[in-house]
Amino acid sequence: MHFSGAFDVTKSSSRGFYFLNVTQFLGAANDNILKQVLIFGLAAGGIWGNQLGEGGQGWASLCLAIPFVLLSGFAGQFSDKFSKRQVSIFSKWSEILIALIAMAGLWIGNVWLVLAALVIIAVQSTFFSPAKFGILPEIMPTEKLSRANGTINMFTYVAIILGSAVGGPLYDIYAPKDPATAMRWLPGVVILVIGVLGTLASYGIPRLTAQNPNLKISYRLFESYISTWKALSGTTLKSVILVWSFFYLVVAGIAILIIADYKELLDISATKTALLMALLGISTGIGDYVAGRISGHRIRPALIPLGAIGTTIPFLALGLIPNNFETVTALLAAGGFMAGFVMVPLQTMIQQLAGNEKRGQILGLWNCLSFVGIIVGNFLFIGLKQLGVQSNRIFIVCAILTFFLLIAYEFRLKNRFTAAVRD
């Protein structure tokens, strides 16, 4: 296999992979600290809870998702035309400016300014995403790609854990029961410091040559998506991307929003609720890592139905059982762990089946459809909440959707996926 880039893979891939992980880790942590502080503020009982209505945390999630849908096509083109290292560094520098905006909004308690910062940080993440996932196939040998994806996903979810876990206590400090003890400056400072550290780490990513420097970037909003989608017509890669988007609808569009409402359902603090979110993140990260290790030097689509079964059962139990902190904790951990068995083979297939010259554009389309899934999930959550459905009962919907994925895989997709990785 040919490896592009101005460096020796055998000498530099380990160091480059290390700095890519650190850069991604810090960025994911920052996104989730800001998101969790905002979600707790918008959830029932939060300081902004009456400003966006019932299910307000769903609107915050939409602010994070919509830029990915609108701009991932541009981002994918940029990561093909320019060095993915340069794109990564530029996106990380912008994170510092975003942290300053968030700091100002949190300091004055203006939810709209904080929401604006969340939208801009989503734009920054949109441009970083196809670059970071496109870097992996350029610096890692094919036989190590599944393990590399498992590892980077594990660290990403550890970052989500820490972001979620830190977000809860930061919110309790930011908006305590006694307003006189509030430390309104602290969340903004934390976000700024992490942004600076992430920017410094991005300089450790190896120097890479542009894969398609002659590409003419189209600034028509959806043209890149349409042309890439047409190019994938009839391919297994198209089906893989759709399955990923559907699964993301469930776990990132619906399930994660339900957890914030356990603060009221279980009558617990934001800090303890954040621990539930952190648990889902860490269990998913461990599941990703284990799936990567099981895959070894191969891609193993057979893990997908196992993961679908392993998420369906805990989701169904969460929707049916009485609310109890210990039981909810165990079921979230089980569902998160098994979700990794779906995600790693799908992600690795997308990277491997995408060609070098259009990898960034394909990853941009993948990014877009991932967040289309999140947006659809967000609207499902908001709609069910507006209809008066208790949040934990929405897990039953999650179980139905993951069971449908299992049926579709077994009867329509299994042979195609297996043949694609064998070839």
C-alpha positions as a Python dict, from the first residue, in 0.01 Angstrom:
ca = {
    (1, 'M'): (0, 0, 0),
    (2, 'H'): (120, 350, -80),
    (3, 'F'): (143, 597, 209),
    (4, 'S'): (130, 962, 113),
    (5, 'G'): (306, 1234, 305),
    (6, 'A'): (648, 1381, 356),
    (7, 'F'): (766, 1148, 630),
    (8, 'D'): (877, 792, 692),
    (9, 'V'): (577, 596, 825),
    (10, 'T'): (794, 348, 1014),
    (11, 'K'): (968, 624, 1212),
    (12, 'S'): (700, 887, 1250),
    (13, 'S'): (363, 715, 1263),
    (14, 'S'): (376, 636, 1637),
    (15, 'R'): (473, 991, 1734),
    (16, 'G'): (218, 1139, 1492),
    (17, 'F'): (-54, 910, 1620),
    (18, 'Y'): (26, 1013, 1977),
    (19, 'F'): (-10, 1387, 1902),
    (20, 'L'): (-323, 1329, 1693),
    (21, 'N'): (-477, 1150, 1993),
    (22, 'V'): (-381, 1432, 2229),
    (23, 'T'): (-518, 1696, 1992),
    (24, 'Q'): (-843, 1507, 1943),
    (25, 'F'): (-870, 1430, 2315),
    (26, 'L'): (-844, 1795, 2422),
    (27, 'G'): (-1082, 1914, 2149),
    (28, 'A'): (-1348, 1657, 2238),
    (29, 'A'): (-1313, 1743, 2608),
    (30, 'N'): (-1363, 2113, 2537),
    (31, 'D'): (-1669, 2058, 2317),
    (32, 'N'): (-1832, 1852, 2589),
    (33, 'I'): (-1751, 2083, 2880),
    (34, 'L'): (-1925, 2371, 2704),
    (35, 'K'): (-2208, 2149, 2583),
    (36, 'Q'): (-2273, 1996, 2926),
    (37, 'V'): (-2273, 2329, 3109),
    (38, 'L'): (-2523, 2457, 2854),
    (39, 'I'): (-2738, 2140, 2862),
    (40, 'F'): (-2761, 2149, 3242),
    (41, 'G'): (-2857, 2515, 3221),
    (42, 'L'): (-3133, 2440, 2967),
    (43, 'A'): (-3265, 2117, 3123),
    (44, 'A'): (-3554, 2114, 3363),
    (45, 'G'): (-3456, 2309, 3674),
    (46, 'G'): (-3159, 2480, 3505),
    (47, 'I'): (-3092, 2854, 3516),
    (48, 'W'): (-3205, 2890, 3151),
    (49, 'G'): (-3460, 2608, 3172),
    (50, 'N'): (-3760, 2832, 3095),
    (51, 'Q'): (-3603, 3011, 2796),
    (52, 'L'): (-3632, 2736, 2530),
    (53, 'G'): (-3919, 2531, 2674),
    (54, 'E'): (-3957, 2159, 2747),
    (55, 'G'): (-3670, 1951, 2608),
    (56, 'G'): (-3449, 2260, 2575),
    (57, 'Q'): (-3131, 2052, 2580),
    (58, 'G'): (-3240, 1914, 2242),
    (59, 'W'): (-3210, 2263, 2091),
    (60, 'A'): (-2858, 2294, 2231),
    (61, 'S'): (-2767, 1965, 2065),
    (62, 'L'): (-2912, 2096, 1737),
    (63, 'C'): (-2685, 2401, 1758),
    (64, 'L'): (-2391, 2161, 1775),
    (65, 'A'): (-2518, 1943, 1489),
    (66, 'I'): (-2643, 2181, 1219),
    (67, 'P'): (-2299, 2327, 1124),
    (68, 'F'): (-2174, 1973, 1057),
    (69, 'V'): (-2459, 1920, 811),
    (70, 'L'): (-2414, 2251, 631),
    (71, 'L'): (-2034, 2271, 620),
    (72, 'S'): (-1892, 1918, 618),
    (73, 'G'): (-1882, 1925, 237),
    (74, 'F'): (-1655, 2229, 240),
    (75, 'A'): (-1447, 2081, 521),
    (76, 'G'): (-1393, 1757, 331),
    (77, 'Q'): (-1275, 1946, 23),
    (78, 'F'): (-1031, 2154, 229),
    (79, 'S'): (-880, 1841, 385),
    (80, 'D'): (-820, 1701, 33),
    (81, 'K'): (-683, 2022, -120),
    (82, 'F'): (-457, 2121, 170),
    (83, 'S'): (-238, 1930, 413),
    (84, 'K'): (-455, 1775, 681),
    (85, 'R'): (-197, 1890, 936),
    (86, 'Q'): (-243, 2253, 826),
    (87, 'V'): (-620, 2223, 843),
    (88, 'S'): (-592, 2075, 1193),
    (89, 'I'): (-364, 2352, 1322),
    (90, 'F'): (-586, 2626, 1178),
    (91, 'S'): (-898, 2475, 1334),
    (92, 'K'): (-729, 2450, 1674),
    (93, 'W'): (-621, 2815, 1668),
    (94, 'S'): (-984, 2913, 1610),
    (95, 'E'): (-1076, 2720, 1925),
    (96, 'I'): (-896, 2982, 2135),
    (97, 'L'): (-1113, 3261, 1993),
    (98, 'I'): (-1424, 3052, 2052),
    (99, 'A'): (-1322, 2997, 2415),
    (100, 'L'): (-1308, 3374, 2464),
    (101, 'I'): (-1662, 3412, 2326),
    (102, 'A'): (-1788, 3135, 2553),
    (103, 'M'): (-1610, 3293, 2849),
    (104, 'A'): (-1788, 3625, 2785),
    (105, 'G'): (-2129, 3459, 2751),
    (106, 'L'): (-2089, 3256, 3068),
    (107, 'W'): (-1956, 3552, 3263),
    (108, 'I'): (-2263, 3767, 3190),
    (109, 'G'): (-2502, 3470, 3195),
    (110, 'N'): (-2627, 3526, 2839),
    (111, 'V'): (-2758, 3196, 2703),
    (112, 'W'): (-2770, 3327, 2345),
    (113, 'L'): (-2400, 3417, 2345),
    (114, 'V'): (-2314, 3077, 2489),
    (115, 'L'): (-2529, 2912, 2220),
    (116, 'A'): (-2342, 3120, 1959),
    (117, 'A'): (-2010, 2992, 2096),
    (118, 'L'): (-2146, 2637, 2074),
    (119, 'V'): (-2239, 2691, 1708),
    (120, 'I'): (-1894, 2831, 1627),
    (121, 'I'): (-1715, 2548, 1809),
    (122, 'A'): (-1925, 2310, 1599),
    (123, 'V'): (-1800, 2488, 1285),
    (124, 'Q'): (-1443, 2444, 1408),
    (125, 'S'): (-1502, 2076, 1478),
    (126, 'T'): (-1658, 2036, 1133),
    (127, 'F'): (-1331, 2135, 966),
    (128, 'F'): (-1116, 1933, 1206),
    (129, 'S'): (-1317, 1611, 1174),
    (130, 'P'): (-1240, 1498, 813),
    (131, 'A'): (-879, 1606, 863),
    (132, 'K'): (-827, 1401, 1179),
    (133, 'F'): (-997, 1088, 1044),
    (134, 'G'): (-826, 1133, 708),
    (135, 'I'): (-485, 1152, 875),
    (136, 'L'): (-512, 798, 1014),
    (137, 'P'): (-496, 611, 679),
    (138, 'E'): (-203, 834, 576),
    (139, 'I'): (15, 759, 878),
    (140, 'M'): (-94, 408, 977),
    (141, 'P'): (-48, 80, 784),
    (142, 'T'): (-372, -85, 670),
    (143, 'E'): (-329, -379, 906),
    (144, 'K'): (-318, -141, 1204),
    (145, 'L'): (-617, 72, 1104),
    (146, 'S'): (-882, -113, 1308),
    (147, 'R'): (-670, -94, 1623),
    (148, 'A'): (-587, 272, 1555),
    (149, 'N'): (-957, 353, 1522),
    (150, 'G'): (-1036, 160, 1838),
    (151, 'T'): (-766, 350, 2026),
    (152, 'I'): (-855, 698, 1902),
    (153, 'N'): (-1223, 629, 1969),
    (154, 'M'): (-1139, 512, 2320),
    (155, 'F'): (-948, 834, 2393),
    (156, 'T'): (-1228, 1036, 2234),
    (157, 'Y'): (-1480, 881, 2468),
    (158, 'V'): (-1249, 924, 2764),
    (159, 'A'): (-1243, 1292, 2667),
    (160, 'I'): (-1622, 1293, 2648),
    (161, 'I'): (-1625, 1134, 2992),
    (162, 'L'): (-1399, 1398, 3138),
    (163, 'G'): (-1583, 1676, 2957),
    (164, 'S'): (-1915, 1546, 3085),
    (165, 'A'): (-1780, 1474, 3434),
    (166, 'V'): (-1616, 1817, 3460),
    (167, 'G'): (-1921, 1987, 3306),
    (168, 'G'): (-2146, 1878, 3594),
    (169, 'P'): (-1934, 2014, 3881),
    (170, 'L'): (-1854, 2325, 3676),
    (171, 'Y'): (-2226, 2390, 3635),
    (172, 'D'): (-2284, 2337, 4009),
    (173, 'I'): (-2006, 2591, 4077),
    (174, 'Y'): (-2133, 2825, 3802),
    (175, 'A'): (-2497, 2818, 3918),
    (176, 'P'): (-2506, 2701, 4282),
    (177, 'K'): (-2816, 2714, 4498),
    (178, 'D'): (-2663, 3015, 4672),
    (179, 'P'): (-2591, 3269, 4391),
    (180, 'A'): (-2350, 3455, 4619),
    (181, 'T'): (-2102, 3167, 4593),
    (182, 'A'): (-2117, 3143, 4212),
    (183, 'M'): (-1784, 3141, 4024),
    (184, 'R'): (-1904, 3269, 3685),
    (185, 'W'): (-1551, 3297, 3547),
    (186, 'L'): (-1436, 2938, 3604),
    (187, 'P'): (-1597, 2744, 3312),
    (188, 'G'): (-1466, 2996, 3059),
    (189, 'V'): (-1113, 2980, 3197),
    (190, 'V'): (-1114, 2599, 3186),
    (191, 'I'): (-1229, 2602, 2821),
    (192, 'L'): (-963, 2858, 2726),
    (193, 'V'): (-676, 2667, 2889),
    (194, 'I'): (-778, 2340, 2720),
    (195, 'G'): (-803, 2522, 2385),
    (196, 'V'): (-448, 2654, 2418),
    (197, 'L'): (-311, 2309, 2510),
    (198, 'G'): (-490, 2149, 2215),
    (199, 'T'): (-345, 2405, 1976),
    (200, 'L'): (8, 2335, 2100),
    (201, 'A'): (-46, 1958, 2062),
    (202, 'S'): (-157, 1997, 1698),
    (203, 'Y'): (197, 2104, 1603),
    (204, 'G'): (314, 1750, 1684),
    (205, 'I'): (106, 1602, 1400),
    (206, 'P'): (347, 1491, 1122),
    (207, 'R'): (391, 1704, 812),
    (208, 'L'): (169, 1569, 535),
    (209, 'T'): (140, 1655, 168),
    (210, 'A'): (-196, 1754, 22),
    (211, 'Q'): (-368, 1457, -143),
    (212, 'N'): (-545, 1659, -412),
    (213, 'P'): (-385, 2007, -437),
    (214, 'N'): (-544, 2081, -777),
    (215, 'L'): (-897, 2033, -647),
    (216, 'K'): (-1126, 2327, -725),
    (217, 'I'): (-1331, 2388, -414),
    (218, 'S'): (-1702, 2428, -480),
    (219, 'Y'): (-1870, 2686, -258),
    (220, 'R'): (-2220, 2580, -353),
    (221, 'L'): (-2364, 2462, -27),
    (222, 'F'): (-2462, 2104, -111),
    (223, 'E'): (-2281, 2044, -440),
    (224, 'S'): (-1999, 1842, -282),
    (225, 'Y'): (-2247, 1620, -100),
    (226, 'I'): (-2451, 1559, -415),
    (227, 'S'): (-2151, 1476, -635),
    (228, 'T'): (-1996, 1249, -370),
    (229, 'W'): (-2330, 1078, -307),
    (230, 'K'): (-2371, 1010, -680),
    (231, 'A'): (-2017, 873, -701),
    (232, 'L'): (-2102, 627, -422),
    (233, 'S'): (-2421, 507, -591),
    (234, 'G'): (-2450, 129, -576),
    (235, 'T'): (-2139, 86, -359),
    (236, 'T'): (-2108, -89, -25),
    (237, 'L'): (-1949, 227, 115),
    (238, 'K'): (-2279, 412, 71),
    (239, 'S'): (-2460, 147, 274),
    (240, 'V'): (-2194, 158, 548),
    (241, 'I'): (-2231, 536, 582),
    (242, 'L'): (-2611, 506, 605),
    (243, 'V'): (-2588, 240, 876),
    (244, 'W'): (-2347, 460, 1073),
    (245, 'S'): (-2583, 759, 1043),
    (246, 'F'): (-2879, 551, 1160),
    (247, 'F'): (-2691, 420, 1462),
    (248, 'Y'): (-2571, 772, 1546),
    (249, 'L'): (-2935, 886, 1538),
    (250, 'V'): (-3001, 651, 1828),
    (251, 'V'): (-2695, 687, 2051),
    (252, 'A'): (-2594, 1050, 1988),
    (253, 'G'): (-2927, 1200, 1880),
    (254, 'I'): (-3159, 1053, 2143),
    (255, 'A'): (-2991, 849, 2420),
    (256, 'I'): (-2741, 1114, 2530),
    (257, 'L'): (-3021, 1372, 2573),
    (258, 'I'): (-3225, 1140, 2792),
    (259, 'I'): (-2946, 1116, 3047),
    (260, 'A'): (-2958, 1487, 3134),
    (261, 'D'): (-3318, 1444, 3253),
    (262, 'Y'): (-3214, 1181, 3509),
    (263, 'K'): (-3125, 1482, 3725),
    (264, 'E'): (-3498, 1531, 3779),
    (265, 'L'): (-3606, 1167, 3737),
    (266, 'L'): (-3368, 1044, 4009),
    (267, 'D'): (-3358, 1374, 4202),
    (268, 'I'): (-2977, 1392, 4189),
    (269, 'S'): (-2725, 1674, 4144),
    (270, 'A'): (-2578, 1789, 3812),
    (271, 'T'): (-2247, 1640, 3926),
    (272, 'K'): (-2402, 1297, 3977),
    (273, 'T'): (-2591, 1324, 3647),
    (274, 'A'): (-2263, 1409, 3476),
    (275, 'L'): (-2121, 1086, 3616),
    (276, 'L'): (-2395, 895, 3430),
    (277, 'M'): (-2296, 1074, 3108),
    (278, 'A'): (-1932, 1003, 3181),
    (279, 'L'): (-2012, 637, 3240),
    (280, 'L'): (-2179, 609, 2899),
    (281, 'G'): (-1872, 770, 2742),
    (282, 'I'): (-1614, 554, 2918),
    (283, 'S'): (-1804, 231, 2853),
    (284, 'T'): (-1834, 319, 2483),
    (285, 'G'): (-1465, 403, 2472),
    (286, 'I'): (-1373, 71, 2631),
    (287, 'G'): (-1607, -107, 2390),
    (288, 'D'): (-1435, 67, 2097),
    (289, 'Y'): (-1093, -34, 2224),
    (290, 'V'): (-1197, -396, 2283),
    (291, 'A'): (-1358, -414, 1939),
    (292, 'G'): (-1036, -281, 1786),
    (293, 'R'): (-828, -540, 1970),
    (294, 'I'): (-1066, -822, 1872),
    (295, 'S'): (-1049, -707, 1509),
    (296, 'G'): (-668, -735, 1514),
    (297, 'H'): (-533, -687, 1160),
    (298, 'R'): (-875, -722, 1000),
    (299, 'I'): (-1211, -550, 977),
    (300, 'R'): (-1479, -767, 1135),
    (301, 'P'): (-1836, -677, 1029),
    (302, 'A'): (-1956, -977, 1234),
    (303, 'L'): (-1920, -755, 1542),
    (304, 'I'): (-2204, -530, 1418),
    (305, 'P'): (-2501, -760, 1497),
    (306, 'L'): (-2343, -849, 1831),
    (307, 'G'): (-2325, -477, 1914),
    (308, 'A'): (-2683, -420, 1795),
    (309, 'I'): (-2814, -694, 2025),
    (310, 'G'): (-2599, -562, 2310),
    (311, 'T'): (-2747, -213, 2282),
    (312, 'T'): (-3109, -316, 2220),
    (313, 'I'): (-3145, -513, 2545),
    (314, 'P'): (-3013, -243, 2787),
    (315, 'F'): (-3210, 31, 2608),
    (316, 'L'): (-3531, -171, 2640),
    (317, 'A'): (-3463, -236, 3010),
    (318, 'L'): (-3392, 133, 3073),
    (319, 'G'): (-3731, 218, 2923),
    (320, 'L'): (-3925, -40, 3124),
    (321, 'I'): (-3769, -66, 3470),
    (322, 'P'): (-3840, 168, 3763),
    (323, 'N'): (-3589, 449, 3797),
    (324, 'N'): (-3301, 345, 4023),
    (325, 'F'): (-2952, 497, 4015),
    (326, 'E'): (-2757, 171, 4046),
    (327, 'T'): (-2962, -13, 3782),
    (328, 'V'): (-2952, 280, 3541),
    (329, 'T'): (-2574, 296, 3589),
    (330, 'A'): (-2525, -73, 3506),
    (331, 'L'): (-2751, -66, 3200),
    (332, 'L'): (-2592, 249, 3057),
    (333, 'A'): (-2249, 90, 3098),
    (334, 'A'): (-2361, -227, 2919),
    (335, 'G'): (-2525, -39, 2632),
    (336, 'G'): (-2228, 194, 2587),
    (337, 'F'): (-1979, -94, 2582),
    (338, 'M'): (-2167, -284, 2313),
    (339, 'A'): (-2213, 30, 2101),
    (340, 'G'): (-1838, 18, 2037),
    (341, 'F'): (-1883, -316, 1859),
    (342, 'V'): (-2103, -142, 1601),
    (343, 'M'): (-1893, 171, 1561),
    (344, 'V'): (-1537, 40, 1511),
    (345, 'P'): (-1601, -190, 1212),
    (346, 'L'): (-1822, 72, 1043),
    (347, 'Q'): (-1570, 352, 1093),
    (348, 'T'): (-1276, 143, 971),
    (349, 'M'): (-1469, 28, 664),
    (350, 'I'): (-1547, 390, 571),
    (351, 'Q'): (-1180, 490, 595),
    (352, 'Q'): (-1050, 188, 407),
    (353, 'L'): (-1309, 186, 127),
    (354, 'A'): (-1263, 559, 56),
    (355, 'G'): (-996, 635, -206),
    (356, 'N'): (-700, 862, -130),
    (357, 'E'): (-790, 1154, -358),
    (358, 'K'): (-1151, 1186, -240),
    (359, 'R'): (-1113, 1056, 114),
    (360, 'G'): (-1169, 1401, 266),
    (361, 'Q'): (-1486, 1457, 64),
    (362, 'I'): (-1621, 1114, 154),
    (363, 'L'): (-1541, 1174, 521),
    (364, 'G'): (-1712, 1513, 489),
    (365, 'L'): (-2027, 1341, 359),
    (366, 'W'): (-1996, 1086, 641),
    (367, 'N'): (-1969, 1369, 892),
    (368, 'C'): (-2272, 1540, 742),
    (369, 'L'): (-2489, 1229, 753),
    (370, 'S'): (-2373, 1151, 1107),
    (371, 'F'): (-2517, 1483, 1217),
    (372, 'V'): (-2826, 1447, 1002),
    (373, 'G'): (-2882, 1139, 1217),
    (374, 'I'): (-2825, 1343, 1533),
    (375, 'I'): (-3065, 1616, 1415),
    (376, 'V'): (-3340, 1364, 1334),
    (377, 'G'): (-3281, 1206, 1677),
    (378, 'N'): (-3295, 1548, 1844),
    (379, 'F'): (-3630, 1627, 1681),
    (380, 'L'): (-3764, 1285, 1781),
    (381, 'F'): (-3659, 1355, 2141),
    (382, 'I'): (-3808, 1706, 2141),
    (383, 'G'): (-4131, 1582, 1980),
    (384, 'L'): (-4176, 1298, 2227),
    (385, 'K'): (-4106, 1535, 2518),
    (386, 'Q'): (-4361, 1784, 2385),
    (387, 'L'): (-4615, 1499, 2372),
    (388, 'G'): (-4552, 1439, 2742),
    (389, 'V'): (-4355, 1114, 2716),
    (390, 'Q'): (-4138, 1058, 3025),
    (391, 'S'): (-3772, 1079, 2926),
    (392, 'N'): (-3667, 730, 3035),
    (393, 'R'): (-3955, 577, 2832),
    (394, 'I'): (-3791, 720, 2519),
    (395, 'F'): (-3527, 448, 2563),
    (396, 'I'): (-3794, 206, 2434),
    (397, 'V'): (-3782, 394, 2102),
    (398, 'C'): (-3403, 357, 2104),
    (399, 'A'): (-3441, -19, 2154),
    (400, 'I'): (-3688, -50, 1866),
    (401, 'L'): (-3450, 137, 1634),
    (402, 'T'): (-3142, -70, 1723),
    (403, 'F'): (-3346, -390, 1681),
    (404, 'F'): (-3446, -269, 1335),
    (405, 'L'): (-3076, -217, 1256),
    (406, 'L'): (-3007, -578, 1359),
    (407, 'I'): (-3280, -711, 1128),
    (408, 'A'): (-3163, -495, 835),
    (409, 'Y'): (-2804, -613, 879),
    (410, 'E'): (-2888, -981, 899),
    (411, 'F'): (-3124, -985, 600),
    (412, 'R'): (-2990, -712, 369),
    (413, 'L'): (-2634, -606, 449),
    (414, 'K'): (-2437, -896, 597),
    (415, 'N'): (-2312, -1051, 273),
    (416, 'R'): (-2225, -716, 113),
    (417, 'F'): (-2023, -596, 411),
    (418, 'T'): (-1838, -927, 444),
    (419, 'A'): (-1751, -934, 72),
    (420, 'A'): (-1629, -572, 79),
    (421, 'V'): (-1373, -627, 355),
    (422, 'R'): (-1263, -961, 206),
    (423, 'D'): (-1184, -790, -127),
}
